[in-house]
Amino acid sequence: MSTMKKRIAMIVVIGIAALLIGFKYCSRPSPDADSLRHSSGGDVIGFADRFDTYAWLGIPFAQPPVGELRWRAPRPAAPWSGVRKALTFSSMCPQVAPLRWRDRSFVLGSEDCLYLNVWTPRIAQPQLAQAKLPVMVWIHGGANTLGTSSANRGYRLAGTQSVVVVTLQYRLGLFGWFSHPALRHTALTPADASSNFALLDMIAALQWVRNNAAAFGGDPDNVTIFGQSAGAFDIFALLAAPPAKGLFQRAIAESGALRTVPRAKAENFADDADPGEENSSCEFIDKLLMADGRAHDRAQAKSLQQTMSDAQLLEYLRGESIDQLLRVVTRRSTGLGYSTPTNIRDGYVLPDKPLMQVFADPTQYNSVPFILGSNRDEYKFFLWTRPRFTDMRLGFLPKLKDREEYDRISGYFSDQWQAVGVNEPANVLQHSQPAKVFAYRFDWADQPSIGDIDMGELFGAAHGIETTFTFGSDAVDGLPWFARVKDERAKAALSAAMIGYWATFAKTGMPGNGGDSEQPVWQPWQESGAKKMVFDIPDRGGIRSTDEAVKVIDLKQRLRSDPKIQTPRERCELYAQLFLYGMSSDFWSDAEYSALGCAEYPPAGFSSLM
C-alpha cells in the first residue's frame, strides 16, 4: 500500500469510525436510582444523561444468535434476576472495518449484539403510566453491512421534544440476510426459513417496544420507525412486511429506496439458468470452501457443495468463525462494507414482488403516515475519493479536477436517488393513502473552505449529513472538514426546526409547522403544486416548499440527450448504474438499454460504481 493510499485510508477510517462507533462517554456513568424501570426481562437501571434525560444502554431484546441460532429467527431474550445496570453500549454486530492492511481485512464486533438503547425525559416513577409519550425507534444505516446503534444518541430528541427514543442493533450483512435451501429444509419455523433475519431482528425489537414502552413512559400505540440510508431501505421493507403489522403507526425514511432481491438472485449459482448474484449464498460458499482449502477451484467447490447434505453444510457454516466467514466477502468499490444480497423477497417477511407493486394497494402493506426524503447531493459522498474526479493533496485533501464534470455525474446519481427513493414511491403511496405522505429534500451545504478547496462544493448536501440535524449532534458525522461550519447559529436553528418537524409528525402523524408558528406548514405530497419541503439555511432560501420533483422518465431523457456524454459506452454505463445497479432495478428496461446502442456492452460489466 502506497504512502498516499495509507493516508487516504486513515482519513476515511477516522471519519467512518466516528460515524459508526460514535464518541464514547468519557467515563462509565453512575446508575441513577430514579431511573429504575421494570421491563419484561427484569428490572433495569440507567443513568442521567444530557438534556434532562435518562438513558438505558445495552438492553437485550433477543438471545445471542450464535451456534444453532446463527441464521435463525431471533428468540426472546432470557430474563435476568436482580437489577441489570444498563450503562454501556453493547458490542456492534460483526462487520468488516473500512481499513485494509496488506490485503487483510479487519473484523469488528460480536454476534452477541442484539441489544437496544432507550432515552426518555426524566419522568418520575408515579407518572410513568400516565405519560404515554410518542416512541421513535431508530434503525441505523451503513449499507446493511456496517454500523452500530451507538452512532446516534437520542438525548436531544428525547429531552427537547418529550418523546421516547430507541436505537437498536440488527444482524449485518451475511449474518442478517442469507438465503439457502439448506436453511429452509432444516427450519424449525416459517420465520427460520425466511432468510431476512435482520428484518426479523428489527421486528423483535419493535415487539420489545410494544411490550415495554409503557414501563419507560411511552405509548405502545404511537410508535414511529425512522432510519437513514440502509436503515431507510429497511423502513420501506418493514412497511411491506406482514410480521411487522401493528408494531408501528408512522414511518420516516431518510435517503432510502425500494430495492429488494428475488430469492433466486440471493442464492443461485452465477451460471444457473436463473443466475444468482455474484455474492449469492451458493457463490459465497464456493469461495469459503476454496479459502479453507477444501476445494482447489470453483468447479471443485461447486461439486463439493452440491454433494453435501443439508446437515453437513450447516454444520460447516455454523462452525466457521466470523473472521473465517468475512475473509471471503467482496468489498464494495467505495470501500464501505461489502456486497451481499439484502431484503430478499422470501414470501414470508417480504412479498415476492417489487415494492412499487406492493405499495400500489394499501391492503397489501402497512399503510401508515409516512415521511420520505433525500439529500440534494447524495452521491458526492461516494465520488469525492475517486481518482477520476479528485486529486489528493498531501494524501488527504481532495482537490476537484473538473468541477463541471463532478457536478454533472454526481447530479445524475443524486437525482436518481430522489427519483426512485422519493418521488416515484411518493406518487404511488399518495394514490393508495392520500394526504398521509410527506416528502422533503435536504439542501444544507454550509461547509467551510480549506485553503482553495471549497468543501461546500466538494460535499454539498451529501449522503448522511442530515442525521446530525435530525438528532442535533454537535459535529457533522465526525469528519474533520465538517468540524466547523460557516454559520453555526443558522445550522443550530435548522437542526432545531427539523427536530421539531420530525417530533410533531411522531406525535400527530402530521409534521405541520414543526411546533413553531413562524415556520411553514409542511403540506402532503400531491400531484400538482407544492410537492416537498426543502430544508436549508435562510441565506440559501431557508425552509420552503417546492414543486420540483424529478421523475425517472426525466432522468432517462436527460441521459439520452446529454451532449457531454462522449461515447456510447459511457451512456450505457450510466444507464446500467442508474437503473440496474442503483437504488432500484424496478425501472430497468432491456429494450431501452438496447435502443441506446448498448447491445455490445453487457450490463454486468458496469456493476461497480464508476
Phi and psi in degrees as a GROMACS rama.xvg file:
@    title "Ramachandran Plot"
@    xaxis  label "Phi"
@    yaxis  label "Psi"
@TYPE xy
-68.9203  161.536  SER-2
-58.6012  -41.3767  THR-3
-62.9408  -44.7009  MET-4
-63.6096  -36.2512  LYS-5
-62.3012  -42.6335  LYS-6
-65.1736  -44.9024  ARG-7
-60.1879  -45.4711  ILE-8
-60.4169  -41.2451  ALA-9
-66.9875  -39.8187  MET-10
-61.9246  -46.3601  ILE-11
-61.4839  -43.5644  VAL-12
-63.9095  -41.678  VAL-13
-59.393  -46.6125  ILE-14
-65.5358  -46.764  GLY-15
-67.5076  -37.4999  ILE-16
-61.2403  -40.8185  ALA-17
-63.7245  -39.5125  ALA-18
-67.4653  -45.6254  LEU-19
-75.8467  -45.1728  LEU-20
-94.0913  -32.7991  ILE-21
73.8912  163.292  GLY-22
-79.0372  128.52  PHE-23
-69.563  153.913  LYS-24
-61.4358  138.636  TYR-25
-57.7116  -34.1751  CYS-26
-146.048  161.519  SER-27
-64.9108  122.445  ARG-28
-69.0765  158.899  PRO-29
-91.9573  142.046  SER-30
-62.5103  145.268  PRO-31
-110.97  120.397  ASP-32
-58.1599  -31.783  ALA-33
-73.5139  -8.46476  ASP-34
-94.4791  7.95528  SER-35
-63.0426  127.734  LEU-36
-132.042  154.479  ARG-37
-108.987  94.2391  HIS-38
-89.8405  171.864  SER-39
-65.4591  -23.4882  SER-40
-90.2626  -15.4661  GLY-41
144.654  178.537  GLY-42
-72.168  142.76  ASP-43
-139.564  139.894  VAL-44
-123.989  139.304  ILE-45
-115.87  -145.103  GLY-46
-148.869  163.703  PHE-47
-79.3045  124.671  ALA-48
-114.809  -175.189  ASP-49
-65.7475  162.77  ARG-50
58.0147  35.3352  PHE-51
58.6678  47.5393  ASP-52
-121.102  164.164  THR-53
-106.72  148.559  TYR-54
-131.701  143.396  ALA-55
-129.137  119.873  TRP-56
-113.216  142.417  LEU-57
70.4571  43.888  GLY-58
-87.9841  125.014  ILE-59
-73.2384  136.094  PRO-60
-115.799  -2.89074  PHE-61
-156.418  160.66  ALA-62
-67.1552  152.57  GLN-63
-58.1587  127.051  PRO-64
-82.5945  66.8815  PRO-65
-117.784  164.353  VAL-66
59.9962  -126.285  GLY-67
-67.5554  -14.7794  GLU-68
-90.0545  -4.66589  LEU-69
-64.8164  129.998  ARG-70
61.7827  41.3695  TRP-71
-132.883  159.467  ARG-72
-59.702  149.984  ALA-73
-63.6794  141.243  PRO-74
-102.613  148.713  ARG-75
-56.0365  142.933  PRO-76
-64.8314  146.451  ALA-77
-72.1395  138.475  ALA-78
-68.7736  160.169  PRO-79
-122.87  160.123  TRP-80
-102.626  157.552  SER-81
75.5103  -161.014  GLY-82
-108.834  123.667  VAL-83
-85.9553  128.346  ARG-84
-86.8994  111.152  LYS-85
-101.151  74.7705  ALA-86
-114.827  -12.7113  LEU-87
-136.168  152.381  THR-88
-69.2096  150.12  PHE-89
-77.465  172.646  SER-90
-64.648  147.857  SER-91
-69.6961  159.944  MET-92
-73.7932  155.894  CYS-93
-55.1409  134.083  PRO-94
-158.955  160.618  GLN-95
-93.8552  126.379  VAL-96
-63.8491  152.402  ALA-97
-62.9117  -24.1185  PRO-98
-88.128  134.877  LEU-99
-115.251  142.729  ARG-100
-132.416  116.937  TRP-101
53.2753  47.381  ARG-102
64.929  17.495  ASP-103
-109.992  133.889  ARG-104
-92.9813  147.937  SER-105
-104.496  131.032  PHE-106
-101.557  132.436  VAL-107
-115.822  153.846  LEU-108
94.8726  178.271  GLY-109
-139.2  149.873  SER-110
-68.4487  -20.6417  GLU-111
-81.2695  80.5143  ASP-112
-138.881  6.27973  CYS-113
-86.7803  81.6085  LEU-114
-133.737  161.087  TYR-115
-134.724  166.914  LEU-116
-127.896  148.619  ASN-117
-132.273  135.82  VAL-118
-124.578  137.46  TRP-119
-141.061  160.218  THR-120
-59.745  161.265  PRO-121
-78.4833  86.7478  ARG-122
-91.4244  132.856  ILE-123
-70.5615  149.364  ALA-124
-51.0427  -46.11  GLN-125
-64.5601  -20.9518  PRO-126
-94.2628  -1.99336  GLN-127
-59.4309  -47.2142  LEU-128
-65.0077  -30.0739  ALA-129
-92.0563  -11.1185  GLN-130
-63.51  -52.478  ALA-131
45.5081  54.5976  LYS-132
-78.7632  148.454  LEU-133
-59.0061  147.445  PRO-134
-113.581  131.922  VAL-135
-119.397  119.061  MET-136
-108.659  118.263  VAL-137
-96.7181  133.991  TRP-138
-115.999  114.384  ILE-139
-72.5864  159.59  HIS-140
-95.7918  -168.834  GLY-141
126.612  38.7931  GLY-142
59.5588  17.9211  ALA-143
58.9414  14.3863  ASN-144
-128.834  -5.78491  THR-145
-132.876  163.213  LEU-146
116.393  169.518  GLY-147
-158.876  154.752  THR-148
-71.0544  -15.1493  SER-149
-80.1815  -6.98325  SER-150
-71.0963  -24.8516  ALA-151
-126.08  120.132  ASN-152
-96.2538  138.533  ARG-153
-95.7833  9.55352  GLY-154
-66.6754  -41.136  TYR-155
-67.3951  -44.7688  ARG-156
-61.9793  -45.4678  LEU-157
-68.248  -44.1224  ALA-158
-73.5385  -36.4374  GLY-159
-88.6886  -19.9725  THR-160
-116.524  0.721171  GLN-161
54.4562  55.4841  SER-162
-129.768  163.133  VAL-163
-95.6792  129.917  VAL-164
-114.73  129.615  VAL-165
-121.919  131.022  VAL-166
-117.835  138.534  THR-167
-128.39  162.085  LEU-168
-113.459  154.701  GLN-169
-146.195  153.816  TYR-170
-59.5769  137.781  ARG-171
-106.66  151.946  LEU-172
57.0109  -135.711  GLY-173
-68.2879  -17.287  LEU-174
-77.1314  -27.3187  PHE-175
-97.8744  -21.9014  GLY-176
-139.203  111.743  TRP-177
-154.795  114.438  PHE-178
-113.817  121.795  SER-179
-154.123  142.595  HIS-180
-55.1681  -34.8054  PRO-181
-61.7517  -35.1082  ALA-182
-69.9808  -39.8722  LEU-183
-67.3519  -41.9367  ARG-184
-66.9883  -25.5194  HIS-185
-109.286  8.05416  THR-186
-65.2148  142.186  ALA-187
-89.1616  -21.7353  LEU-188
-142.763  162.271  THR-189
-57.079  -34.9442  PRO-190
-64.6074  -38.1008  ALA-191
-60.7096  -29.7021  ASP-192
-86.9945  2.11655  ALA-193
-75.4185  -35.443  SER-194
83.4138  -16.9554  SER-195
-96.5812  62.8093  ASN-196
-67.11  -34.2595  PHE-197
-66.0327  -42.3803  ALA-198
-62.3323  -36.7544  LEU-199
-66.9782  -32.6857  LEU-200
-61.4392  -45.5344  ASP-201
-61.5919  -41.2754  MET-202
-65.6618  -38.5417  ILE-203
-63.5507  -39.7802  ALA-204
-65.1424  -39.8965  ALA-205
-65.7584  -34.3314  LEU-206
-66.0488  -39.3894  GLN-207
-59.8554  -43.8808  TRP-208
-60.415  -43.6578  VAL-209
-61.1825  -39.1159  ARG-210
-78.3285  -21.3952  ASN-211
-124.032  -5.06647  ASN-212
-55.2718  -44.698  ALA-213
-61.9045  -34.1906  ALA-214
-65.4522  -20.592  ALA-215
-108.279  10.9883  PHE-216
89.695  10.453  GLY-217
-99.3038  165.248  GLY-218
-102.077  111.269  ASP-219
-65.6765  -14.3699  PRO-220
-99.5719  10.5746  ASP-221
-138.183  77.9018  ASN-222
-116.424  128.394  VAL-223
-110.605  125.382  THR-224
-95.2302  136.482  ILE-225
-145.166  148.323  PHE-226
-160.373  166.238  GLY-227
-127.591  144.225  GLN-228
57.4191  -123.269  SER-229
-57.8479  -33.7704  ALA-230
-62.2176  -32.5138  GLY-231
-76.2463  -34.0795  ALA-232
-55.6102  -41.1462  PHE-233
-70.7429  -29.5942  ASP-234
-61.3005  -47.1587  ILE-235
-57.4479  -42.3746  PHE-236
-63.896  -41.4105  ALA-237
-66.516  -31.3427  LEU-238
-59.723  -32.6969  LEU-239
-95.1007  -1.99011  ALA-240
-90.6819  112.05  ALA-241
-55.3771  -38.4279  PRO-242
-65.0094  -15.0231  PRO-243
-92.3002  -1.55351  ALA-244
-58.88  131.486  LYS-245
84.4076  -4.98581  GLY-246
-90.3677  -9.18686  LEU-247
-149.574  153.939  PHE-248
-116.802  -9.13262  GLN-249
-150.563  163.742  ARG-250
-150.093  147.707  ALA-251
-134.326  126.939  ILE-252
-118.631  111.933  ALA-253
-98.5688  110.543  GLU-254
60.2604  51.2338  SER-255
-106.317  -175.461  GLY-256
-163.507  174.766  ALA-257
-101.437  17.337  LEU-258
-66.4106  123.959  ARG-259
-131.524  165.483  THR-260
-122.701  128.667  VAL-261
-61.5016  147.7  PRO-262
-56.8004  -40.0626  ARG-263
-60.223  -39.5059  ALA-264
-66.7504  -29.8915  LYS-265
-80.223  -18.4271  ALA-266
-132.251  -21.2215  GLU-267
-71.0781  159.322  ASN-268
-67.1616  152.437  PHE-269
-65.6977  -23.4652  ALA-270
-104.086  15.561  ASP-271
-69.9951  162.996  ASP-272
-57.9036  -39.7667  ALA-273
-107.192  89.3433  ASP-274
-67.6498  143.288  PRO-275
-84.5632  171.384  GLY-276
-72.107  165.741  GLU-277
-56.1397  -30.5045  GLU-278
-113.549  31.0403  ASN-279
-63.1154  167.005  SER-280
-62.196  -40.0979  SER-281
-66.8543  -39.7419  CYS-282
-67.2203  -38.8316  GLU-283
-61.9671  -44.2238  PHE-284
-64.1564  -37.3712  ILE-285
-56.732  -47.5101  ASP-286
-62.0658  -38.8535  LYS-287
-66.0154  -43.8811  LEU-288
-61.5944  -38.5155  LEU-289
-70.4199  -40.6026  MET-290
-64.536  -31.7359  ALA-291
-83.401  -1.96599  ASP-292
78.3476  14.444  GLY-293
-88.3654  -8.97739  ARG-294
-147.77  144.544  ALA-295
-87.7672  -26.1287  HIS-296
-150.157  176.491  ASP-297
-63.0243  -40.3593  ARG-298
-60.2325  -43.543  ALA-299
-68.4975  -38.3253  GLN-300
-64.3841  -42.4965  ALA-301
-63.3529  -42.9336  LYS-302
-62.955  -43.4584  SER-303
-63.8999  -45.2703  LEU-304
-59.5974  -39.8818  GLN-305
-72.9344  -19.6599  GLN-306
-94.2366  -10.6847  THR-307
-77.0631  138.962  MET-308
-72.7635  164.943  SER-309
-56.8237  -44.6723  ASP-310
-62.9204  -43.0074  ALA-311
-64.2914  -42.4259  GLN-312
-65.5489  -43.8891  LEU-313
-71.5055  -34.0361  LEU-314
-61.7949  -40.989  GLU-315
-64.2783  -50.0506  TYR-316
-66.11  -40.5533  LEU-317
-76.8739  -14.1434  ARG-318
-85.5164  -12.7413  GLY-319
-78.8287  142.624  GLU-320
-75.6997  166.816  SER-321
-64.0925  -34.6084  ILE-322
-64.4843  -42.2627  ASP-323
-64.8869  -38.4721  GLN-324
-70.1914  -42.079  LEU-325
-82.1152  -9.67431  LEU-326
-71.0889  -18.2549  ARG-327
-106.831  5.62139  VAL-328
-72.2877  157.374  VAL-329
-95.4823  111.976  THR-330
-67.6902  148.224  ARG-331
-68.6763  152.662  ARG-332
-64.0324  -22.4287  SER-333
-77.0767  -12.9474  THR-334
85.6403  -3.58514  GLY-335
-103.82  104.676  LEU-336
77.0045  -165.399  GLY-337
-139.398  165.254  TYR-338
-88.0192  128.591  SER-339
-160.402  144.674  THR-340
-64.0782  133.289  PRO-341
-132.213  163.075  THR-342
48.89  71.9437  ASN-343
-92.2914  136.137  ILE-344
-76.1362  83.3203  ARG-345
-91.1622  -12.5937  ASP-346
83.8497  -0.602128  GLY-347
-119.808  -63.7329  TYR-348
-77.7714  -42.1409  VAL-349
-120.84  142.296  LEU-350
-61.5706  157.113  PRO-351
-90.5519  38.5275  ASP-352
-147.681  162.024  LYS-353
-58.3611  148.865  PRO-354
-66.2908  -29.7298  LEU-355
-59.3697  -35.8705  MET-356
-71.7573  -38.4798  GLN-357
-62.8034  -44.2579  VAL-358
-75.1132  -6.05445  PHE-359
-73.3313  -16.1801  ALA-360
-127.566  111.261  ASP-361
-63.5956  -15.8192  PRO-362
-80.5659  -8.66482  THR-363
-101.054  0.882702  GLN-364
-148.796  173.959  TYR-365
-81.5028  89.3745  ASN-366
-77.6154  107.649  SER-367
-137.4  159.472  VAL-368
-53.6889  141.214  PRO-369
-144.631  129.173  PHE-370
-106.333  133.245  ILE-371
-140.901  144.217  LEU-372
-166.663  176.334  GLY-373
-148.025  173.661  SER-374
-98.8586  144.779  ASN-375
-57.352  -37.309  ARG-376
-118.322  42.7897  ASP-377
-42.8183  -52.212  GLU-378
-80.1867  -7.2233  TYR-379
-62.5999  -27.8603  LYS-380
-60.5796  -31.7539  PHE-381
-95.8135  -14.4796  PHE-382
-103.031  -18.1496  LEU-383
-67.4621  -20.3408  TRP-384
-92.8454  -1.93101  THR-385
-82.0703  129.071  ARG-386
-56.7596  -25.1624  PRO-387
-61.0123  -29.9396  ARG-388
-110.45  -28.1281  PHE-389
-136.35  153.073  THR-390
-104.959  147.752  ASP-391
-101.86  115.711  MET-392
-85.1853  134.873  ARG-393
57.4331  16.8456  LEU-394
85.3691  -4.97125  GLY-395
-147.682  -11.767  PHE-396
-95.9971  112.202  LEU-397
-80.3317  130.809  PRO-398
-119.65  123.899  LYS-399
-64.4954  137.339  LEU-400
-81.4425  -45.7173  LYS-401
-143.827  99.6175  ASP-402
-59.0944  -42.311  ARG-403
-62.3321  -43.7443  GLU-404
-65.6366  -41.2198  GLU-405
-61.1264  -46.8075  TYR-406
-66.2926  -36.5715  ASP-407
-66.0996  -48.8386  ARG-408
-70.0908  -45.1485  ILE-409
-63.402  -31.8576  SER-410
-64.2779  -39.7377  GLY-411
-57.1823  -51.171  TYR-412
-72.6941  -36.6858  PHE-413
-68.7587  -40.032  SER-414
-67.7159  -35.2744  ASP-415
-60.3459  -41.3422  GLN-416
-62.0829  -44.236  TRP-417
-62.4617  -41.0789  GLN-418
-67.315  -53.9341  ALA-419
-87.5893  -17.9471  VAL-420
-100.633  -14.4349  GLY-421
-131.532  -64.4453  VAL-422
-68.1597  -47.5735  ASN-423
-66.6423  -46.5968  GLU-424
-61.7453  -38.2443  PRO-425
-61.782  -39.7979  ALA-426
-60.6894  -44.7299  ASN-427
-67.9245  -46.8107  VAL-428
-65.7248  -36.4464  LEU-429
-63.6495  -34.7997  GLN-430
-69.4746  -33.8456  HIS-431
-89.6646  -18.6549  SER-432
-146.824  77.4717  GLN-433
-57.6506  144.587  PRO-434
65.8164  15.4351  ALA-435
-119.805  6.70089  LYS-436
-117.369  129.693  VAL-437
-129.475  132.992  PHE-438
-121.623  154.674  ALA-439
-144.768  163.874  TYR-440
-132.962  131.096  ARG-441
-98.2601  120.671  PHE-442
-114.043  -3.24701  ASP-443
-56.5164  129.666  TRP-444
-149.517  56.2286  ALA-445
-103.21  34.0627  ASP-446
-73.1353  150.548  GLN-447
-79.2478  165.886  PRO-448
-87.7156  150.043  SER-449
-116.911  103.772  ILE-450
64.1044  -126.251  GLY-451
-96.3181  13.1613  ASP-452
-97.5792  113.927  ILE-453
-84.2484  101.292  ASP-454
-68.7942  -28.5375  MET-455
-64.98  -35.2967  GLY-456
-76.4098  -39.1919  GLU-457
-66.2613  -42.9165  LEU-458
-107.396  -40.7231  PHE-459
57.2438  -146.91  GLY-460
-85.631  70.4615  ALA-461
-78.867  169.564  ALA-462
-56.6265  130.012  HIS-463
91.6849  -15.849  GLY-464
-66.3967  -32.3779  ILE-465
-64.8348  -21.9955  GLU-466
-64.7699  -29.8479  THR-467
-73.5678  -17.0872  THR-468
-85.821  -41.6848  PHE-469
-74.4629  -21.9755  THR-470
-101.383  -13.2439  PHE-471
71.455  37.9039  GLY-472
-68.529  157.564  SER-473
-81.6245  -20.7787  ASP-474
-132.116  159.174  ALA-475
-92.7516  101.417  VAL-476
60.2326  8.66189  ASP-477
74.3596  0.674984  GLY-478
-77.7984  139.117  LEU-479
-60.3383  -34.5803  PRO-480
-78.4447  -4.34365  TRP-481
-104.597  5.41144  PHE-482
-64.5713  -28.761  ALA-483
-121.219  155.496  ARG-484
-131.984  166.558  VAL-485
-69.1722  -36.5526  LYS-486
-136.119  93.3635  ASP-487
-63.8376  -38.7154  GLU-488
-66.3711  -40.298  ARG-489
-66.8188  -38.9248  ALA-490
-62.6208  -45.7301  LYS-491
-62.8331  -39.0086  ALA-492
-66.8657  -40.401  ALA-493
-65.5221  -40.5049  LEU-494
-61.2028  -45.6311  SER-495
-61.3016  -38.7646  ALA-496
-65.4724  -45.2762  ALA-497
-65.002  -41.8301  MET-498
-58.273  -41.3004  ILE-499
-63.7231  -43.3577  GLY-500
-63.8485  -45.0246  TYR-501
-61.9459  -45.332  TRP-502
-69.9152  -39.0146  ALA-503
-61.3383  -40.6158  THR-504
-61.6794  -42.442  PHE-505
-62.995  -33.3867  ALA-506
-78.3399  -37.7058  LYS-507
-123.103  -15.4366  THR-508
84.9502  0.977206  GLY-509
-133.69  126.533  MET-510
-70.344  -23.5102  PRO-511
54.0992  -133.027  GLY-512
-102.057  17.1008  ASN-513
68.6346  20.3387  GLY-514
82.6394  11.2399  GLY-515
-132.666  113.774  ASP-516
-64.7536  -16.0869  SER-517
-85.8812  -5.39471  GLU-518
-97.2387  152.547  GLN-519
-66.913  149.495  PRO-520
-78.4758  129.923  VAL-521
-80.3643  111.783  TRP-522
-84.68  150.968  GLN-523
-64.0276  156.706  PRO-524
-61.1675  139.28  TRP-525
-144.754  162.828  GLN-526
-64.8989  -36.23  GLU-527
-132.368  162.083  SER-528
80.4079  -156.682  GLY-529
-61.537  126.879  ALA-530
-109.031  -36.8934  LYS-531
-146.827  161.334  LYS-532
-93.0205  136.944  MET-533
-105.152  132.552  VAL-534
-109.811  117.509  PHE-535
-157.304  172.392  ASP-536
-82.489  160.751  ILE-537
-56.3976  -38.4903  PRO-538
-63.818  -15.9449  ASP-539
-118.363  26.2469  ARG-540
107.555  -16.7082  GLY-541
68.2615  -164.907  GLY-542
-83.036  124.565  ILE-543
-158.123  164.739  ARG-544
-94.2655  152.727  SER-545
-142.483  152.106  THR-546
-101.021  6.98689  ASP-547
-71.4049  126.748  GLU-548
-157.666  88.7721  ALA-549
-62.8868  137.945  VAL-550
-107.933  163.224  LYS-551
-59.3895  -40.097  VAL-552
-62.2052  -34.8495  ILE-553
-67.199  -41.7914  ASP-554
-65.7492  -40.3489  LEU-555
-66.6951  -37.9494  LYS-556
-65.946  -40.3957  GLN-557
-59.8518  -42.1418  ARG-558
-64.5069  -40.8584  LEU-559
-65.8084  -34.4327  ARG-560
-107.007  2.09653  SER-561
-64.8078  113.41  ASP-562
-73.4061  -13.9804  PRO-563
-77.5974  -16.2587  LYS-564
-75.6159  119.409  ILE-565
-84.8372  -31.9993  GLN-566
-133.78  155.703  THR-567
-58.2086  -35.8712  PRO-568
-61.9633  -41.8718  ARG-569
-64.0584  -39.8653  GLU-570
-63.7202  -41.3895  ARG-571
-67.4051  -39.7202  CYS-572
-62.0623  -45.0537  GLU-573
-62.6539  -43.8685  LEU-574
-60.6131  -46.1  TYR-575
-64.7592  -42.388  ALA-576
-73.0913  -29.8095  GLN-577
-78.5645  -39.9379  LEU-578
-116.727  -5.17433  PHE-579
-117.457  -44.9969  LEU-580
-107.759  11.1695  TYR-581
-90.4983  -142.425  GLY-582
-70.0459  -21.3721  MET-583
-159.075  144.039  SER-584
-99.9149  6.67178  SER-585
-66.1512  -18.9117  ASP-586
-109.074  12.5843  PHE-587
-74.9044  142.599  TRP-588
-138.952  119.334  SER-589
-59.5496  -39.9278  ASP-590
-64.8605  -43.5402  ALA-591
-64.3353  -40.6519  GLU-592
-61.2292  -44.0982  TYR-593
-66.1338  -39.4365  SER-594
-65.8868  -23.1359  ALA-595
-75.992  -4.89158  LEU-596
87.5597  31.6376  GLY-597
-103.88  9.47939  CYS-598
-57.0299  -32.1153  ALA-599
-84.6959  -0.119853  GLU-600
-117.839  95.4911  TYR-601
-57.0153  128.988  PRO-602
-61.2059  -25.7036  PRO-603
-59.0468  -24.2927  ALA-604
-72.4416  -7.66822  GLY-605
-114.527  22.3946  PHE-606
-72.3224  -20.2118  SER-607
-95.3908  140.553  SER-608
-58.9464  136.28  LEU-609
